[in-house]
């Protein structure tokens, strides 16, 4: 049995490979336990998400999806969970726009199910009902981000109008 190297050989056309998926960092806190478990706790969930990309070597990138979820009711925090789900990806032979789209939307889409499962597991182990995060359309988020950057550039390039 032969296996093909995950990194692309020049001239083979566009290549994409998932080299590794891993949990880079995790934090779970229940600052008001055990009292929070003796109350009728119906929290609001605050959800924050961010993606970072680092180039490790030619055509090899680490993408880190950071998700923070906080369950809070008025001034009482039930839990705070933060996770950094990471992956190492090999991407080569793509046009620049498509290459950036792979890093900005496809790679986070690949990492999200792992992060969602880890968060739900941590929340349950912390004594709370499962936190079921809805699917996220990373392509739409990426496109919205590009559109905002373009709009900001256009706003900055418009000449000031004399009054």
DSSP file (Angstrom, degrees, kcal/mol; ACC not computed):
  #  RESIDUE AA STRUCTURE BP1 BP2  ACC     N-H-->O    O-->H-N    N-H-->O    O-->H-N    TCO  KAPPA ALPHA  PHI   PSI    X-CA   Y-CA   Z-CA
    1    1 A X              0   0    0      0, 0.0     2,-0.4     0, 0.0     0, 0.0   0.000 360.0 360.0 360.0 133.4    0.0    0.0    0.0
    2    2 A X        -     0   0    0      2,-0.0     2,-0.4     0, 0.0     0, 0.0  -0.876 360.0-155.8-113.6 147.8    1.4    3.4   -0.9
    3    3 A X        -     0   0    0     -2,-0.4     2,-0.3     0, 0.0     3,-0.0  -0.953  16.7-127.0-121.0 143.3    0.4    6.7    0.6
    4    4 A X        -     0   0    0     -2,-0.4     2,-0.0     1,-0.1    -2,-0.0  -0.688  33.0-103.9 -87.7 138.7    0.7   10.1   -1.1
    5    5 A X        -     0   0    0     -2,-0.3     4,-0.1     1,-0.1    -1,-0.1  -0.358  25.9-131.4 -58.2 137.9    2.5   12.8    0.8
    6    6 A X  S    S+     0   0    0      2,-0.1     2,-0.3    13,-0.0    -1,-0.1   0.757  86.4  80.4 -68.2 -24.5    0.0   15.3    2.2
    7    7 A X  S    S-     0   0    0      1,-0.1     2,-0.1    84,-0.0    -2,-0.1  -0.619  89.7-109.5 -86.2 145.6    1.9   18.3    0.8
    8    8 A X        -     0   0    0     -2,-0.3     2,-0.5    51,-0.1    -1,-0.1  -0.392  18.7-133.3 -75.2 146.3    1.5   19.1   -2.9
    9    9 A X    >   -     0   0    0     -2,-0.1     3,-1.6    -4,-0.1     4,-0.1  -0.844  40.2 -97.6 -92.7 133.5    4.2   18.6   -5.4
   10   10 A X  T 3  S+     0   0    0     -2,-0.5    -1,-0.1     1,-0.2    82,-0.0  -0.169 108.2  28.1 -52.8 141.6    4.6   21.6   -7.7
   11   11 A X  T 3  S+     0   0    0      2,-0.1    -1,-0.2    -3,-0.0     3,-0.1   0.429  88.1 105.3  89.4  -1.2    2.8   21.3  -11.0
   12   12 A X  S <  S-     0   0    0     -3,-1.6    -2,-0.1     1,-0.3     2,-0.1   0.432  82.7-120.6 -90.9   1.8    0.0   19.0   -9.7
   13   13 A X        -     0   0    0     -4,-0.1    -1,-0.3     2,-0.0    81,-0.1  -0.368  64.3  -6.5  87.4-173.3   -2.6   21.7   -9.6
   14   14 A X        -     0   0    0     79,-0.3     2,-0.4    -2,-0.1    79,-0.3  -0.282  69.2-172.2 -60.7 135.9   -4.6   22.9   -6.6
   15   15 A X  E     +A   92   0A   0     77,-3.4    77,-2.0    -7,-0.1     2,-0.3  -0.969  13.4 176.7-131.4 146.0   -4.0   20.9   -3.4
   16   16 A X  E     +A   91   0A   0     -2,-0.4     2,-0.3    75,-0.2    75,-0.2  -0.974   7.7 167.9-146.2 133.8   -5.6   20.8    0.0
   17   17 A X  E     -A   90   0A   0     73,-2.1    73,-2.7    -2,-0.3     2,-0.8  -0.993  32.3-135.6-147.6 141.0   -4.9   18.5    2.9
   18   18 A X  E     +A   89   0A   0     -2,-0.3    71,-0.2    71,-0.2     3,-0.1  -0.866  24.8 177.7 -90.9 114.1   -5.8   18.4    6.6
   19   19 A X  E     -     0   0A   0     69,-2.8     2,-0.3    -2,-0.8    70,-0.2   0.818  63.0 -11.2 -88.9 -33.0   -2.5   17.5    8.3
   20   20 A X  E     -A   88   0A   0     68,-1.5    68,-2.9     2,-0.0     2,-0.4  -0.945  48.5-158.6-166.0 143.6   -3.7   17.6   11.9
   21   21 A X  E     +A   87   0A   0     -2,-0.3     2,-0.3    66,-0.2    66,-0.3  -0.998  31.5 158.7-123.6 131.1   -6.7   18.7   14.0
   22   22 A X  E     -A   86   0A   0     64,-2.9    64,-3.2    -2,-0.4     2,-0.7  -0.989  47.2-108.1-152.9 157.8   -6.1   19.4   17.7
   23   23 A X  E     -A   85   0A   0     -2,-0.3    62,-0.2    62,-0.2     3,-0.1  -0.805  33.3-179.2 -87.0 112.8   -7.3   21.1   20.8
   24   24 A X  E     -     0   0A   0     60,-2.6     2,-0.3    -2,-0.7    -1,-0.2   0.879  63.3  -6.1 -85.1 -40.3   -4.8   23.9   21.4
   25   25 A X  E     -A   84   0A   0     59,-1.2    59,-3.0     2,-0.0     2,-0.3  -0.989  59.6-176.1-155.9 147.7   -6.2   25.5   24.5
   26   26 A X  E     +A   83   0A   0     -2,-0.3     2,-0.3    57,-0.2    57,-0.2  -0.995   2.1 179.7-148.7 143.1   -9.3   25.0   26.7
   27   27 A X  E     +A   82   0A   0     55,-2.6    55,-2.7    -2,-0.3     2,-0.4  -0.990   0.7 180.0-144.5 134.8  -10.7   26.8   29.8
   28   28 A X  E     +A   81   0A   0     -2,-0.3     2,-0.4    53,-0.2    53,-0.2  -0.990   8.3 177.9-136.5 127.6  -13.9   26.1   31.7
   29   29 A X  E     -A   80   0A   0     51,-2.4    51,-2.1    -2,-0.4     2,-0.3  -0.983  22.1-174.4-131.7 141.1  -14.9   28.1   34.8
   30   30 A X    >   +     0   0    0     -2,-0.4     3,-1.6    49,-0.2    49,-0.2  -0.722  15.4 174.9-126.3  79.9  -18.0   28.0   37.1
   31   31 A X  T 3  S+     0   0    0     -2,-0.3    47,-0.1     1,-0.3    -1,-0.1   0.707  75.6  45.6 -65.7 -21.4  -17.3   31.1   39.3
   32   32 A X  T 3> S+     0   0    0     45,-0.7     4,-2.3    46,-0.3    -1,-0.3   0.107  90.8 159.0-110.1  22.5  -20.6   30.9   41.2
   33   33 A X  T <4  +     0   0    0     -3,-1.6    -3,-0.1     1,-0.3    45,-0.0  -0.642  54.5  18.9 -86.1 150.6  -20.7   27.2   41.9
   34   34 A X  T >4 S+     0   0    0     -2,-0.3     3,-1.6     0, 0.0     4,-0.4  -0.998 123.9  54.9 -86.6  -6.4  -22.1   25.5   43.9
   35   35 A X  G >4 S+     0   0    0      1,-0.3     3,-1.6     2,-0.2     4,-0.3   0.830  99.1  63.7 -57.5 -34.2  -24.7   28.3   44.6
   36   36 A X  G >< S+     0   0    0     -4,-2.3     3,-0.8     1,-0.3    -1,-0.3   0.791  97.7  57.4 -62.2 -27.0  -25.6   28.5   40.9
   37   37 A X  G <  S+     0   0    0     -3,-1.6    -1,-0.3     1,-0.2    -2,-0.2   0.611 100.4  57.0 -79.9 -12.0  -26.9   24.9   41.0
   38   38 A X  G <  S+     0   0    0     -3,-1.6     2,-0.3    -4,-0.4    -1,-0.2   0.390 100.2  72.3 -97.8   2.8  -29.3   25.7   43.9
   39   39 A X  S <  S-     0   0    0     -3,-0.8     2,-1.5    -4,-0.3     0, 0.0  -0.723  94.0-102.6-114.2 163.1  -31.1   28.5   41.9
   40   40 A X        -     0   0    0     -2,-0.3     2,-0.7     2,-0.1    -3,-0.1  -0.716  50.6-169.8 -82.8  91.2  -33.5   28.6   39.0
   41   41 A X        +     0   0    0     -2,-1.5     2,-0.4    -5,-0.2    -5,-0.0  -0.781  21.7 166.3 -96.8 112.9  -30.8   29.6   36.5
   42   42 A X        -     0   0    0     -2,-0.7    -2,-0.1     2,-0.0    30,-0.0  -0.775  24.6-172.0-124.0  84.1  -32.0   30.7   33.1
   43   43 A X        -     0   0    0     -2,-0.4     2,-0.4    30,-0.1    30,-0.2  -0.250  26.1-126.0 -81.4 162.0  -29.0   32.4   31.5
   44   44 A X  E     -B   72   0A   0     28,-3.0    28,-2.6    30,-0.0     2,-0.6  -0.840  30.1-133.5 -92.7 141.4  -28.4   34.4   28.4
   45   45 A X  E     -B   71   0A   0     -2,-0.4     2,-0.5    26,-0.2    26,-0.2  -0.888  13.4-159.9-103.5 123.6  -25.6   33.0   26.3
   46   46 A X  E     -B   70   0A   0     24,-2.8    24,-2.4    -2,-0.6     2,-0.5  -0.892  12.7-165.9 -99.0 129.4  -23.0   35.4   25.0
   47   47 A X  E     +B   69   0A   0     -2,-0.5     2,-0.4    22,-0.2    22,-0.2  -0.970  10.2 177.4-124.3 124.7  -21.0   33.8   22.1
   48   48 A X  E     -B   68   0A   0     20,-2.8    20,-2.6    -2,-0.5     2,-0.3  -0.963   4.3-177.1-125.6 143.9  -17.8   35.2   20.7
   49   49 A X  E     +B   67   0A   0     -2,-0.4     2,-0.3    18,-0.2    18,-0.2  -0.999   6.1 170.9-144.1 144.9  -15.7   33.7   17.9
   50   50 A X  E     -B   66   0A   0     16,-2.3    16,-3.2    -2,-0.3     2,-0.4  -0.990  15.3-152.5-149.5 151.7  -12.4   34.6   16.2
   51   51 A X  E     -B   65   0A   0     -2,-0.3     2,-0.3    14,-0.2    14,-0.2  -0.991  10.2-173.1-127.9 136.2  -10.1   32.9   13.7
   52   52 A X  E     -B   64   0A   0     12,-2.2    12,-2.7    -2,-0.4     2,-0.4  -0.956   6.8-157.4-126.1 150.8   -6.4   33.4   13.3
   53   53 A X  E     -B   63   0A   0     -2,-0.3     2,-0.4    10,-0.2    10,-0.2  -0.990   8.6-177.5-128.6 133.4   -4.0   32.0   10.6
   54   54 A X  E     -B   62   0A   0      8,-2.6     8,-3.2    -2,-0.4     2,-0.6  -0.997  24.7-131.9-129.0 135.0   -0.3   31.5   10.9
   55   55 A X  E     -B   61   0A   0     -2,-0.4     6,-0.3     6,-0.2     3,-0.1  -0.767  21.8-178.6 -85.6 124.6    2.0   30.3    8.1
   56   56 A X  E     -     0   0A   0      4,-2.5     2,-0.3    -2,-0.6     5,-0.2   0.845  65.7 -30.3 -90.1 -40.6    4.2   27.5    9.5
   57   57 A X  E >  S-B   60   0A   0      3,-1.5     3,-2.3     0, 0.0    -1,-0.4  -0.906 100.5 -36.8-160.9-177.9    6.2   26.9    6.3
   58   58 A X  T 3  S-     0   0    0      1,-0.3     3,-0.1    -2,-0.3    34,-0.0  -0.312 129.7  -7.9 -55.3 123.7    5.7   27.1    2.6
   59   59 A X  T 3  S+     0   0    0      1,-0.1    32,-2.1    31,-0.1     2,-0.4   0.570 112.4 107.8  66.6  12.0    2.1   26.0    1.8
   60   60 A X  E <   +BC  57  90A   0     -3,-2.3    -4,-2.5    30,-0.2    -3,-1.5  -0.985  44.8 177.3-125.4 127.9    1.5   24.9    5.4
   61   61 A X  E     -BC  55  89A   0     28,-2.9    28,-2.9    -2,-0.4     2,-0.5  -0.946  26.3-142.1-132.1 145.4   -0.8   26.9    7.8
   62   62 A X  E     -BC  54  88A   0     -8,-3.2    -8,-2.6    -2,-0.3     2,-0.5  -0.939  20.0-167.1-102.0 128.5   -2.1   26.7   11.3
   63   63 A X  E     -BC  53  87A   0     24,-2.5    24,-1.9    -2,-0.5     2,-0.5  -0.973   1.7-164.9-115.2 128.9   -5.7   27.9   11.6
   64   64 A X  E     -BC  52  86A   0    -12,-2.7   -12,-2.2    -2,-0.5     2,-0.6  -0.966   5.8-162.1-119.9 121.7   -7.0   28.5   15.1
   65   65 A X  E     -BC  51  85A   0     20,-3.2    20,-2.6    -2,-0.5     2,-0.5  -0.910  11.3-165.0-101.2 114.9  -10.8   28.9   15.8
   66   66 A X  E     -BC  50  84A   0    -16,-3.2   -16,-2.3    -2,-0.6     2,-0.4  -0.898   8.0-178.8-106.0 126.4  -11.3   30.5   19.2
   67   67 A X  E     -BC  49  83A   0     16,-2.4    16,-2.5    -2,-0.5     2,-0.4  -0.989   6.6-173.1-126.3 131.2  -14.8   30.3   20.7
   68   68 A X  E     -BC  48  82A   0    -20,-2.6   -20,-2.8    -2,-0.4     2,-0.4  -0.992   3.8-177.6-122.9 127.9  -15.9   31.8   24.0
   69   69 A X  E     -BC  47  81A   0     12,-2.8    12,-2.8    -2,-0.4     2,-0.4  -0.994   2.7-171.7-126.6 129.5  -19.3   31.2   25.4
   70   70 A X  E     -BC  46  80A   0    -24,-2.4   -24,-2.8    -2,-0.4     2,-0.7  -0.983  11.7-155.4-123.7 127.8  -20.6   32.8   28.7
   71   71 A X  E     +BC  45  79A   0      8,-2.7     7,-3.1    -2,-0.4     8,-1.0  -0.909  30.1 165.0-101.6 115.2  -23.8   31.8   30.4
   72   72 A X  E     -BC  44  77A   0    -28,-2.6   -28,-3.0    -2,-0.7     2,-0.5  -0.990  28.5-167.5-138.4 138.9  -24.9   34.8   32.5
   73   73 A X  E >  S- C   0  76A   0      3,-2.8     3,-2.7    -2,-0.4     2,-0.4  -0.975  71.9 -51.4-126.0 116.3  -28.1   35.8   34.3
   74   74 A X  T 3  S-     0   0    0     -2,-0.5   -30,-0.0     1,-0.3   -31,-0.0  -0.422 125.1 -19.5  53.3-109.6  -28.1   39.5   35.4
   75   75 A X  T 3  S+     0   0    0     -2,-0.4     2,-0.6    -3,-0.1    -1,-0.3   0.284 117.9  95.7-108.8  10.4  -24.8   39.6   37.4
   76   76 A X  E <   - C   0  73A   0     -3,-2.7    -3,-2.8   -40,-0.0     2,-0.6  -0.896  59.7-152.7-108.0 123.7  -24.3   35.9   38.0
   77   77 A X  E     - C   0  72A   0     -2,-0.6   -45,-0.7    -5,-0.2    -5,-0.3  -0.819  10.1-174.2 -93.5 124.2  -22.1   33.9   35.7
   78   78 A X  E     -     0   0A   0     -7,-3.1     2,-0.3    -2,-0.6   -46,-0.3   0.932  68.9 -18.8 -78.7 -52.0  -23.0   30.2   35.5
   79   79 A X  E     - C   0  71A   0     -8,-1.0    -8,-2.7   -49,-0.2     2,-0.4  -0.993  47.7-156.3-153.0 158.0  -20.1   29.2   33.3
   80   80 A X  E     -AC  29  70A   0    -51,-2.1   -51,-2.4    -2,-0.3     2,-0.4  -0.983  18.3-177.5-134.1 122.5  -17.5   30.6   31.0
   81   81 A X  E     +AC  28  69A   0    -12,-2.8   -12,-2.8    -2,-0.4     2,-0.4  -0.982   3.9 179.9-124.7 132.8  -16.0   28.2   28.4
   82   82 A X  E     +AC  27  68A   0    -55,-2.7   -55,-2.6    -2,-0.4     2,-0.4  -0.999   5.3 179.6-132.3 135.3  -13.2   29.2   26.0
   83   83 A X  E     -AC  26  67A   0    -16,-2.5   -16,-2.4    -2,-0.4     2,-0.6  -0.990  20.5-157.5-136.5 141.5  -11.7   26.8   23.4
   84   84 A X  E     -AC  25  66A   0    -59,-3.0   -60,-2.6    -2,-0.4   -59,-1.2  -0.927  15.9-172.0-117.4 103.7   -9.1   27.1   20.8
   85   85 A X  E     -AC  23  65A   0    -20,-2.6   -20,-3.2    -2,-0.6     2,-0.3  -0.852  14.8-174.5 -95.6 125.7   -9.6   24.4   18.2
   86   86 A X  E     -AC  22  64A   0    -64,-3.2   -64,-2.9    -2,-0.5     2,-0.3  -0.794  15.3-175.3-124.6 161.8   -6.7   24.3   15.8
   87   87 A X  E     -AC  21  63A   0    -24,-1.9   -24,-2.5    -2,-0.3     2,-0.5  -0.991  21.3-135.6-151.3 153.0   -5.7   22.5   12.6
   88   88 A X  E     -AC  20  62A   0    -68,-2.9   -69,-2.8    -2,-0.3   -68,-1.5  -0.963  30.8-175.6-111.7 126.7   -2.7   22.3   10.3
   89   89 A X  E     -AC  18  61A   0    -28,-2.9   -28,-2.9    -2,-0.5     2,-0.6  -0.937  22.5-145.2-127.0 142.5   -3.5   22.5    6.7
   90   90 A X  E     +AC  17  60A   0    -73,-2.7   -73,-2.1    -2,-0.4     2,-0.4  -0.943  26.6 172.2-105.9 122.9   -1.5   22.2    3.5
   91   91 A X  E     +A   16   0A   0    -32,-2.1     2,-0.3    -2,-0.6   -75,-0.2  -0.988   8.5 146.7-135.5 123.2   -2.9   24.5    0.7
   92   92 A X  E     +A   15   0A   0    -77,-2.0   -77,-3.4    -2,-0.4     3,-0.1  -0.989  47.9  34.4-152.1 159.2   -1.1   25.1   -2.6
   93   93 A X  S    S+     0   0    0     -2,-0.3   -79,-0.3   -79,-0.3     2,-0.3   0.541  80.0 125.4  77.7   7.9   -1.8   25.8   -6.2
   94   94 A X        -     0   0    0    -79,-0.1    -1,-0.3   -81,-0.1    -3,-0.0  -0.686  68.9-101.4 -97.2 152.3   -4.9   27.9   -5.7
   95   95 A X     >  -     0   0    0     -2,-0.3     4,-3.1     1,-0.1     5,-0.2  -0.353  43.4-104.6 -61.9 154.3   -5.4   31.4   -7.0
   96   96 A X  H  > S+     0   0    0      1,-0.2     4,-2.7     2,-0.2     5,-0.2   0.887 119.4  48.4 -54.0 -47.2   -4.8   34.0   -4.2
   97   97 A X  H  > S+     0   0    0      1,-0.2     4,-2.0     2,-0.2    -1,-0.2   0.917 115.8  43.9 -61.8 -42.9   -8.5   34.8   -3.7
   98   98 A X  H  > S+     0   0    0      2,-0.2     4,-2.4     1,-0.2    -2,-0.2   0.891 111.6  54.3 -69.2 -38.6   -9.4   31.1   -3.5
   99   99 A X  H  X S+     0   0    0     -4,-3.1     4,-1.9     1,-0.2    -2,-0.2   0.934 110.9  45.8 -57.8 -48.2   -6.4   30.4   -1.3
  100  100 A X  H  X S+     0   0    0     -4,-2.7     4,-2.7    -5,-0.2    -1,-0.2   0.872 110.4  53.9 -64.9 -37.1   -7.5   33.1    1.2
  101  101 A X  H  X>S+     0   0    0     -4,-2.0     4,-2.4    -5,-0.2     5,-1.5   0.884 106.1  53.0 -64.5 -37.9  -11.1   31.8    1.1
  102  102 A X  I  <>S+     0   0    0     -4,-2.4     5,-2.8     3,-0.2     6,-0.3   0.945 114.9  40.8 -60.7 -47.1   -9.8   28.3    2.0
  103  103 A X  I  <5S+     0   0    0     -4,-1.9     5,-0.3     1,-0.2    -2,-0.2   0.863 121.2  42.7 -69.0 -36.3   -8.0   29.8    5.0
  104  104 A X  I  <5S+     0   0    0     -4,-2.7    -2,-0.2    -5,-0.2    -1,-0.2   0.696 134.7   4.5 -88.5 -20.1  -10.8   32.1    6.0
  105  105 A X  I  X5S+     0   0    0     -4,-2.4     4,-1.9    -5,-0.2    -3,-0.2   0.667 124.2  49.7-131.0 -45.3  -13.8   29.9    5.5
  106  106 A X  I  ><S+     0   0    0     -5,-1.5     4,-1.8     2,-0.2    -3,-0.2   0.936 111.9  47.9 -69.4 -45.0  -13.2   26.3    4.6
  107  107 A X  H  ><S+     0   0    0     -5,-2.8     4,-1.8    -6,-0.2     3,-0.2   0.938 113.3  46.9 -63.6 -47.2  -10.6   25.6    7.4
  108  108 A X  H  > S+     0   0    0     -5,-0.3     4,-2.2    -6,-0.3    -1,-0.2   0.884 109.8  55.5 -61.1 -35.0  -12.7   27.1   10.2
  109  109 A X  H  X S+     0   0    0     -4,-1.9     4,-0.7     1,-0.2    -1,-0.2   0.867 107.4  49.9 -62.3 -35.0  -15.7   25.2    8.8
  110  110 A X  H  < S+     0   0    0     -4,-1.8     4,-0.4    -3,-0.2    -1,-0.2   0.872 114.6  43.8 -69.0 -37.6  -13.6   22.0    9.2
  111  111 A X  H >X S+     0   0    0     -4,-1.8     4,-2.0     1,-0.2     3,-0.7   0.785  95.3  78.4 -79.2 -28.7  -12.6   22.9   12.8
  112  112 A X  H 3X S+     0   0    0     -4,-2.2     4,-3.2     1,-0.2     5,-0.2   0.864  88.1  53.5 -56.6 -45.3  -16.1   24.0   14.0
  113  113 A X  H 3X S+     0   0    0     -4,-0.7     4,-2.0     1,-0.2    -1,-0.2   0.880 110.4  49.2 -59.2 -35.3  -17.7   20.6   14.6
  114  114 A X  H <> S+     0   0    0     -3,-0.7     4,-2.2    -4,-0.4    -1,-0.2   0.927 113.7  45.7 -66.0 -44.6  -14.7   19.6   16.8
  115  115 A X  H  X S+     0   0    0     -4,-2.0     4,-2.6     2,-0.2    -2,-0.2   0.910 111.3  52.4 -64.8 -43.0  -15.0   22.8   18.8
  116  116 A X  H  X S+     0   0    0     -4,-3.2     4,-2.3     1,-0.2    -1,-0.2   0.910 111.2  46.6 -60.9 -43.2  -18.8   22.4   19.1
  117  117 A X  H  X S+     0   0    0     -4,-2.0     4,-2.3    -5,-0.2    -1,-0.2   0.906 112.5  49.7 -66.0 -42.0  -18.5   18.9   20.5
  118  118 A X  H  X S+     0   0    0     -4,-2.2     4,-2.3     2,-0.2    -2,-0.2   0.905 111.6  48.8 -64.8 -41.0  -15.7   19.9   22.9
  119  119 A X  H  X S+     0   0    0     -4,-2.6     4,-2.5     2,-0.2     5,-0.2   0.939 111.8  48.1 -64.7 -46.9  -17.7   22.8   24.2
  120  120 A X  H  X S+     0   0    0     -4,-2.3     4,-2.2     1,-0.2    -1,-0.2   0.911 112.4  50.0 -59.8 -42.6  -20.9   20.8   24.7
  121  121 A X  H  X S+     0   0    0     -4,-2.3     4,-2.4     1,-0.2    -1,-0.2   0.912 111.5  47.8 -62.6 -44.3  -18.9   18.1   26.5
  122  122 A X  H  X S+     0   0    0     -4,-2.3     4,-1.4     2,-0.2    -2,-0.2   0.912 111.2  50.5 -63.7 -43.3  -17.2   20.6   28.8
  123  123 A X  H  <>S+     0   0    0     -4,-2.5     5,-2.1     2,-0.2    -2,-0.2   0.911 112.2  47.0 -63.6 -42.5  -20.5   22.3   29.7
  124  124 A X  H ><5S+     0   0    0     -4,-2.2     3,-1.9     1,-0.2    -1,-0.2   0.925 111.2  50.8 -65.0 -44.6  -22.2   18.9   30.5
  125  125 A X  H 3<5S+     0   0    0     -4,-2.4    -1,-0.2     1,-0.3    -2,-0.2   0.751 103.6  61.5 -65.1 -21.9  -19.2   17.8   32.6
  126  126 A X  T 3<5S-     0   0    0     -4,-1.4    -1,-0.3    -5,-0.2    -2,-0.2   0.442 125.7-101.7 -82.4   0.2  -19.5   21.2   34.4
  127  127 A X  T < 5S+     0   0    0     -3,-1.9     2,-0.2     1,-0.3    -3,-0.2   0.577  84.7 115.2  95.3  10.8  -23.0   20.2   35.6
  128  128 A X  S   <S-     0   0    0     -5,-2.1    -1,-0.3     1,-0.1    -2,-0.1  -0.701  74.0 -90.5-109.8 161.8  -25.1   22.2   33.0
  129  129 A X        -     0   0    0     -2,-0.2    -1,-0.1     1,-0.1    -3,-0.1  -0.336  64.4 -78.0 -63.3 154.9  -27.4   21.1   30.3
  130  130 A X        -     0   0    0      1,-0.1     2,-0.8    -7,-0.1    -1,-0.1  -0.208  37.5-135.9 -56.1 142.6  -25.7   20.7   26.9
  131  131 A X        -     0   0    0    -11,-0.1     2,-0.9   -15,-0.1    -8,-0.1  -0.895  20.1-162.9-100.7 105.3  -24.8   23.8   25.0
  132  132 A X        -     0   0    0     -2,-0.8     2,-0.3   -12,-0.1   -15,-0.1  -0.790   5.3-155.2 -94.9 102.9  -25.9   23.1   21.4
  133  133 A X        -     0   0    0     -2,-0.9     3,-0.1   -17,-0.2     2,-0.1  -0.606  18.2-121.9 -78.6 133.9  -24.2   25.6   19.1
  134  134 A X        -     0   0    0     -2,-0.3    -1,-0.1     1,-0.1   -18,-0.0  -0.362  37.5 -88.7 -70.3 152.6  -26.0   26.1   15.8
  135  135 A X        -     0   0    0      1,-0.1     2,-0.4    -2,-0.1    -1,-0.1  -0.256  43.3-141.2 -57.6 151.9  -24.1   25.5   12.6
  136  136 A X        -     0   0    0     -3,-0.1     2,-1.2   -27,-0.1     3,-0.1  -0.964   7.8-137.6-122.4 135.3  -22.3   28.5   11.2
  137  137 A X     >  +     0   0    0     -2,-0.4     4,-1.9     1,-0.2     3,-0.2  -0.742  24.7 178.3 -90.2  90.8  -21.9   29.6    7.6
  138  138 A X  H  > S+     0   0    0     -2,-1.2     4,-2.7     1,-0.2    -1,-0.2   0.797  77.0  59.8 -67.3 -28.9  -18.2   30.5    7.6
  139  139 A X  H  > S+     0   0    0      2,-0.2     4,-2.8     1,-0.2    -1,-0.2   0.933 106.6  46.3 -64.8 -43.6  -18.4   31.3    3.9
  140  140 A X  H  > S+     0   0    0      2,-0.2     4,-2.7     1,-0.2    -2,-0.2   0.903 112.8  50.4 -64.7 -40.7  -21.0   34.0    4.5
  141  141 A X  H  X S+     0   0    0     -4,-1.9     4,-2.2     2,-0.2    -2,-0.2   0.921 112.1  47.6 -61.5 -43.5  -19.0   35.4    7.4
  142  142 A X  H  X S+     0   0    0     -4,-2.7     4,-2.4     2,-0.2    -2,-0.2   0.931 112.6  48.3 -63.3 -46.5  -15.9   35.5    5.2
  143  143 A X  H  X S+     0   0    0     -4,-2.8     4,-2.5     1,-0.2    -2,-0.2   0.909 111.5  50.3 -61.6 -42.9  -17.8   37.2    2.4
  144  144 A X  H  X S+     0   0    0     -4,-2.7     4,-2.2     1,-0.2    -1,-0.2   0.894 109.7  51.3 -61.3 -40.3  -19.3   39.7    4.8
  145  145 A X  H  X S+     0   0    0     -4,-2.2     4,-2.2     2,-0.2    -2,-0.2   0.918 110.6  48.0 -63.3 -44.3  -15.9   40.5    6.2
  146  146 A X  H  X S+     0   0    0     -4,-2.4     4,-2.5     1,-0.2    -2,-0.2   0.914 111.5  50.5 -61.9 -43.3  -14.5   41.0    2.7
  147  147 A X  H  X S+     0   0    0     -4,-2.5     4,-2.4     1,-0.2    -1,-0.2   0.879 110.0  50.1 -63.7 -38.2  -17.4   43.3    1.8
  148  148 A X  H  X S+     0   0    0     -4,-2.2     4,-2.6     2,-0.2    -1,-0.2   0.910 110.5  49.5 -66.8 -42.0  -16.8   45.3    5.0
  149  149 A X  H  X S+     0   0    0     -4,-2.2     4,-2.3     2,-0.2    -2,-0.2   0.924 112.1  48.2 -62.3 -44.3  -13.1   45.7    4.2
  150  150 A X  H  X S+     0   0    0     -4,-2.5     4,-2.3     2,-0.2    -2,-0.2   0.920 112.5  48.5 -62.1 -44.1  -13.9   46.9    0.7
  151  151 A X  H  X S+     0   0    0     -4,-2.4     4,-2.2     1,-0.2    -2,-0.2   0.897 111.1  50.5 -63.8 -40.6  -16.5   49.4    1.9
  152  152 A X  H  X S+     0   0    0     -4,-2.6     4,-2.1     2,-0.2    -1,-0.2   0.900 110.4  49.6 -63.7 -40.9  -14.1   50.7    4.5
  153  153 A X  H  X S+     0   0    0     -4,-2.3     4,-1.8     2,-0.2    -2,-0.2   0.912 110.7  49.7 -63.9 -42.8  -11.4   51.2    1.8
  154  154 A X  H  X S+     0   0    0     -4,-2.3     4,-1.1     1,-0.2    -2,-0.2   0.891 109.8  51.4 -63.6 -39.5  -13.9   53.0   -0.4
  155  155 A X  H  < S+     0   0    0     -4,-2.2     3,-0.4     1,-0.2    -1,-0.2   0.900 111.3  47.5 -63.7 -41.4  -14.9   55.3    2.4
  156  156 A X  H  < S+     0   0    0     -4,-2.1    -1,-0.2     1,-0.2    -2,-0.2   0.801 111.3  51.4 -69.8 -29.1  -11.2   56.1    3.2
  157  157 A X  H  < S+     0   0    0     -4,-1.8     2,-0.2    -5,-0.1    -1,-0.2   0.635  83.2 105.0 -85.6 -14.6  -10.5   56.8   -0.5
  158  158 A X  S  < S-     0   0    0     -4,-1.1     2,-0.1    -3,-0.4     3,-0.1  -0.493  77.5-118.4 -68.2 130.8  -13.4   59.2   -1.1
  159  159 A X        -     0   0    0     -2,-0.2     2,-0.2     1,-0.1    -1,-0.1  -0.404  31.0-103.1 -69.5 146.3  -12.1   62.8   -1.2
  160  160 A X        -     0   0    0     -2,-0.1     2,-0.5     1,-0.1    -1,-0.1  -0.473  34.6-130.1 -67.8 136.3  -13.4   65.1    1.4
  161  161 A X        -     0   0    0     -2,-0.2     2,-0.1    -3,-0.1    -1,-0.1  -0.764  19.8-121.7 -91.4 130.4  -16.1   67.4    0.0
  162  162 A X              0   0    0     -2,-0.5    -1,-0.0     1,-0.1     0, 0.0  -0.405 360.0 360.0 -69.9 147.1  -15.6   71.1    0.7
  163  163 A X              0   0    0     -2,-0.1    -1,-0.1     0, 0.0    -2,-0.0   0.422 360.0 360.0-105.1 360.0  -18.4   72.8    2.6
